[in-house]
Amino acid sequence: MTIHQDRIGTSLIVALEGRLDTMTAPNLEETLKEALEGVEALTFDFEKLDYISSAGLRVLLAAQKTMNRQGIMKVKNANEIIMEIFEVTGFSDILTIE
């Protein structure tokens, strides 16, 4: 998985490419720990994300909890497979998805 970050002021866009699974979730978790300080608006761009596992969902949930204290978080460009995973797991009720 490739992680692209674009920070503009207090906004951070994190674009993911590939698979967010047990092997790659720790990389994203570590990246977010360092990147979220001072961020008030976090956007995940999933346009090039092929798959997300429960390990990836856990990282998203942790990011959402952090952003509940700091500002807002949204997910955009999720494909049908990822949207189905969000719906089955109830994440579509927790996350702001565009």
KAPE-V172478 format. One line per field, one symbol per residue. psi: psi as a letter, one per 40 degrees, with the letter a starting at -180 (. if undefined). burial: 1 if it has 16 or more other ideal C-beta (glycine too) atoms within 10 Angstrom, else 0. A space follows every 50 residues. Layout:
BEGIN
psi->???
burial->???
END
This chain:
BEGIN
psi->ihhhihhhbehhhhhihbhgaddedddddddddddehehehhhhhfdehd ihadddddddddddddddddbihihifhidddddddddeeddddihh.
burial->10100000000101110011000110010001001100101111110010 010011101100110110011010100100010011000011001010
END
